[in-house]
Amino acid sequence: MSQCNSIILVEDEIDVREAAQLTLELEGFEVLAFANGVAALEVINSSFTGIVVTDVKMPGIDGIELLQKITAIDGELPVIVVTGHGDIGMAVQAVRIGAYDFIEKPVSPQHLIAEVARALQTRALVMENRALKRQLHQQNDIDNQLIGNSDAIVRLKSSIKNLADADVDILIHGETGSGKELVASCLHKFSKRSAAEFVALNCGAMPESVIESELFGHEVGAFTGANKKRIGKIEYANGGTLFLDELESMPLQLQIKLLRVLQERKLERLGGNQSIPVDIRVVAATKTDLLEASNRGDFREDLYYRLNVASLKIPPLRKRSTDIPLLFRTFVLQAAQRFSRVEPQLGAEQLQLLTQQQWRGNVRELQHEADRYVLGISELLENSDDTGTAAPVALDNLPDQLASYEKQLLSNALQQSCGRIQEAADLLGIPRKKLYLRMMKLDIDKESFVKKQN
């Protein structure tokens, strides 16, 4: 999620302004304080990643006029209006104009912090969705192809960039649904072969009697029913990339022929004698340990070493749970466009629920869940009360919900970093000191995460 931590505070009374600023800064928020609305408007724009807290009764531009001007700049920028005790009419007017919420004076520090945290979370979701929508129209960068900011995915992106133009055969390891074909496609797209074909073949999806013809092609009369010459996948990929998924399913006899193609970069069609040169890069993917399979006699060891010039390992989704909210929101946006549906809103409780699942089917399973959510048939999320159309959660429970969600995010980062504070802080995008303070407040013991890894 985007890091939204900034607050523009507008209050003409200096004592009240300084007290509110101190309260918020002690909680770790970044506060820009202004004595009037004119000065505040100079720093407000649609790219501002924070929120606004403003008093209503001020000289010059009052809070209502300031709210109207902010709404004209960005209708999705949360504005919390602080009203005098009993001034309900003013509060209702502010909400009708577009205020995120209103708070009555005198404001308790706990109430102010809770409202600000909730508004910042809303702003973070808004900014994240805007970024995702931009990415859907700009699919030329690897960050828009492989979605995620976890350490494992950042390292994977770096490896892809390093290997893309190396023009060596590559072996990809990853569980079912983890995105092996997407990684292979990125290797092709960001290589010097990108102008040529990317040809994919699932070795496990074809019977043994068909896969040889699919790979190597055939001449007329090569077998019964071969009435015309056919170009195989290898030849069709000439100049480009051949992607072989589920390589462990390839028959042993065919592995011998593939090994020869890799060594000589030549092939013969079925029923033919002509040696045809091919300029290809082979990217193969497997969900099993091929070296172990070769020890059992189920896979040729020489083919394994020939393909394993370089290898990439895709982490399972459960080991990069911090990427789940971003992935799911991306899939929801895509599904809403694909199904011509209104994009449903996602809340903290739902995102937390998603990060707690095991996702044995990995990214593919998460994407299917997003499709079901957009279509309104998600069994996992249908009972959640954290959507715009669900029953409202009691406000008294909101601070506990926010704390629970924050604790889950911090715990995920600490688990991923094996309890190393600086690494966890980097994952979360916050200073080390702030992480310590939040851990103390939420009663999180880093030692428990160290022990879990030992």
N, C-alpha and C positions, 0 to 999 in steps of 0.2 A: 504494500500500500504506500502511496505517496506520503512523504514526511511533511505533515501540516502541523506546525507548532507555533505559528505567529499570531499575535493578537493585537489589533489596533484598538486602543482604549481611548474613548473621547469623553472627557469629564471636565467641566469648567472649574469646579471647586478643587483647589490644589490638595487639600488634606485628604479628601475622598479619593482623588486620582492617585496620589502617592500610596495610600493604603491598599487600594485595589491592585496597583502595579506590583507592590511588594508581595502581596499574597500570591499572585499568579507567577511571579518570577521564582519564588521559593518552591513552587510546585514544578519548576522546570520549563515553563513556557517563556517564549520570547515576546516581550511586550514593547510596543511603540505607543507611547502616551502622548495625547494632544489635548490642549485646552479648549479647542474649538473645532467645528466640523470643516471649516475651510481648509485648515492645515491638513486635516486627515485625508480629505479628498485628493490632495496632491500625490499621495502615495498609493491610492486605491486604483486598481485596474483588474481586468478579467483574469490576469495570470497570477494575481495575489493568492498565495496558498494558505492563507489564514482566515480569520474571522474578524468581525467588528463587534465591540461592546460599547454602546453609547448611552449616555444620559439623554432624557427627553427635553427637560427644561434647561436651555442654554441660551445665552445672548447670541444675536446674529442668526446663524443657521441653527434651528432647534433640531432635536433628534428625529422628528417626523420628516422634516425637509431633507435632512441628511440621509435618512433611510430611502426616501424617494430617489435621490440622486444616485445612491449606491445601487439600488435596484435597476436603474437605467443603465448603469455600467455593466453589472453582472447580476442577473436575477437569481443566480444560484449561490451567491455569496451570503453565508449566514450572518445575520445581524441580530444581536441580542440587545433588546431595548430595556433600559433600567428606568422604571417609573416610580413616582411617589406613592406612598401608602394610600390605598383607597382610590387611586386614579385609574379605575378599571376602564372607563371610556377611552382614555388615551391608549391603554394597552390593546384594547380591541381594535382601535383604529390602526395601530402599528401592525398588528397581525394581518389585518385585511390588506394592508399595503404590501406586505411581503416579509415582515419580520420573522426571523426563525423562532424566536420565543421572547418572552418578557419576564423580568424579575422585579419584584417589588422591593423598595427600600424599607427598612435597612436590610442590606444583603449579607447573609452569613457567608463566611469564607468557603465552607463546605458546599453550599448551594451554588455559589459562583463557579467553583472549580468543576463541579459535576456538569453544570450547563455548558461551560466552555469546552470541556472534554468531549461532550456529546456533539456539540456543533463542529468542533475540529474534525471529529471522525466523519461527520457528514461531508465536510469540505474535502477531506481526503478521498472519499469515494467519488465525489464529483470530479475532482482533478484526475483521478485514476481512469474514470470512464472516458473523459475527454481525451486522455493520452491514448487509450485503447482504440477509440474511434479514429484518431489520426493514424495510428499504426495499421488499421485495417485498410487504409488508403495508401499506405507507404510500406509495401512489403519487400523492399529491396535491401534491407539491413538484416544482419544475422540476429540482432536483438528482437526483431519483429518476426523472425522465423522460429527461433527457439526461445520460448517465453519463460522467464524466471530470472531471479537475481541471487539465488543461493550460491554458495561457494562452488558446489559441484557443477552447477550449470555454467557458471562463469568460467570455470576451468575447461569445461567441454567446449564452450564457444571459442576459447583461446586456442585449443587444440585443433579445432576445425579450421580456423583461420590459418594456422601454421601449416596444416597438411593439405589444404585445398589446392594449392598450386604445386605441391611436391610431386604430383603425378606418379604416386606409388599405389599399389594395391593395398586395400585397407580392410581389416576385419572389425566389425562392430559387435560388441556384446551388450545384450540388454534383454530384460524380461518382456513377455508378451504385453503389447500395448504401450511400451515405454517411449516409442518414437524412433525406431531404428530407420525406417524409410525416410522420415523427415531429416534425420542427421545425414543420411546418404545423399538426399536431395540437396542439402546445404553444401556438402563437399563438392557436388557437381556445380551448383549455381555460382559458387564463389571461386571456381577454378577457371583456368584458361580454356577448358572444354565446354563452358556454359552455352556457347552458341550451337553446339551439336546436341544430339539426343541424350536424354536420360531414360534408360530402358530398364524397367523393373520386372522381375520374375520371381514368383513365390514357388520355391522348389517343393514345398510341402502341400501345395494346392493342386498338383497335377499327378496323374497316374504315371507310373514308370514307362508305360508304352508311348506316352505322349511327350514327355519332357525333353527327350533327346531331339525330337523333331523341332520342338519349340526353341531349343537353344541353338542348334546347328543348322536348321533348315533342311530342305530335301530337294532332290531333282525329280523330274517327271519319272514315274514308274518305280520310285525307290521302294514303295510298298503298296499294298492294295489300297486304292482310293487316292493315291498321289497322282492326280491328273494334271497338275501344273507345278512348276517350280515355286518354291517358297523360301523367302529369306528368313533366316532364324534370328533370334534375339541378339546373339553375339555380333553377327554381321550388321544388323540394323543399328547397333550401337557404335558402329565404326566412327571414330573421331570424338566419341562422347564417353559416357559412363554406363557400365552394366551393373545393375544392382541385383544381387542374388540373395533373397530373403529365405530364412529357414534353411540355410545351407546344410545343416545336419541331416536333412531329409533327402538329400541327393543320393541316388543309387551309387554304389561303389564303382560299378563299371563306367558310369558317366563321369565320376570323379577323375578317372584316369584320363579320359578325353579332355576334360576341362584343364587338368594339369598340363597337358601337352599344349593347349592353346595359350595358357599363361606363359609357358616357357618359350614357345616359338612365335607367338602372336600370329598364328596361321590356323586355318580350319578347313575341313572338308565337309561339304554338305552330305547328308545321307544319300547314298546311291550315286555319289559323284567321286571323281578322282582328282579333280583340280584343287590345288592348294591355294586358298584365298587369304591374302594378308589382311590382318585387322589391326587397327590402332585403337585400342580400348583401355579404359581404366576399369578395373573390377573392384567393386565395393561389395563385400559379403557380410551378411548378418546372421547371428545365431543367438539362441537363448540357452544353449547348453555349453558345457566345457568340451571343446573339440579335441583338446589334447587327451582328456580323460576318455573321450569316445574312441580316439585312435588307439589307446591302450587296450580297449575292449575289442578292437577290430571292427568297430562300426564306422570309422572314418579314416581316410588315408592320412597318415602322418606327414608325408611329403607335400600333400596339398595344403595341409594346415600351415606348415612352415613357409610355403610359397606365398600364401595369401597373407600371412601374419607379418608382413613387412612393417606395418604400423597398425596399431589397434586403438579403438576408442571404447570406453565403457560408459554406458548410459545409466545413471543412478535410478533406482526405482522411486516412484513418487512418494512412498512412505518415508524415504530417507531425505527428502527435500520438501517437507511439509510447509515450509515458509513460502513456497511458490504456489501453493494450492489456491489461495484467494485470488491472486492475479490471474492464474490460469482459468479458474472457473468464471471470473468476470469476463475474460476474453471470449470464452466459449459461449457464454450467455449472449454477448453482443452479436457474435457470429450467427448463433441460432435464431435470434430475433430477426436478423436480416434475412436469413435463409427461409424462415417460415412466415415472414411478413407479419410478425407479432410485435406487440408493444413490449419493450424491454422491461421485465419485472425487476423490482428493486430488491437488493440484497442487504441484509443487516448483519450486525456483529455476531449475533447468536447463530445465524445460519453459517457464516464463514467459519466460526469456531467449530461447529458440528462437522463441517467438511474436513477440517484439518485433523479431526480425531479418528477419521476412518482409515482403514488399512489400504484400500484401493489396490487389491490384488491384480486388477486389470489395468492398473497404472493410468496414464494420461487418457487412454482411449475410454476407460470406464468413467473417468471424470467428465469427459466430453459428452458421453451418452447421458450422464446425470444432468448436465447443463441443458441438453436437448429436452429431456423430460420436464425439467423445471420450467423452461419457456413454454412448453405445451401444456403445463398445468397438471402433469401426471406423475410428479416426483413423489415417491413414497417416502424417501429420506427426508425431504424438506417440507412436505405438505402440512405437517403438524406444528411447524415452527410458528411462533407468534411474532417473529421479528421482521415482518414485511409490512409494506404500506397498506395492504388490504386486510391484514389479520387483526385479531382483537388487540387493542392497545395494552402494552405492559404498564403496570402500575408505576408511577413515577418514583415511588419510594424504593423500588427495586433497581432503578437505573444505575446508581453508583456501584452497586454490587455486580451488575452485569458488565459494566465497563471494566471494573477491576478484574473480573474473571477472565474477560477477553484479553486484557493486557497481560495478565499473569500467564495465560496460555501462550501468547506470542513470545514473551520473554523466556518461558520454559522451553519452547521449541528451539529458540536460538541457543540457549545454554546446552541443551541436549546435543544439538548439531555440532557445537564447538567443544564438547566434552568438558564443560565447566570453565573454559578459558574466557575470562571476562572481556578482555580486549577484543578477542575474535567475535564474541557474541555481540558486543557493542557495535562492531563494524557491520555485522549482519543486519542489525536493527537500524543502523544509520544514526546512532545517538552517541553522545560523549560517554566515555567510561564512567565518569563521575555520576552522570545522571542514571546510568544503569544500576550502579551500586545503590543509589538513593531509592530507585523504584523497587529493587530487590528487597531492601530493608522494609519499605512500606508494605509490600505485598507478601512479606515473610517467605521469601524464596532463598533456600540454602544452596549455594553453588556446590557444596561438597556432595550433595545427593546426586548431582549430575556427573561428577567425577567418578563416584562409586559405580554408577550405572554402566560406565564404559569399561570398568576393570573386571 
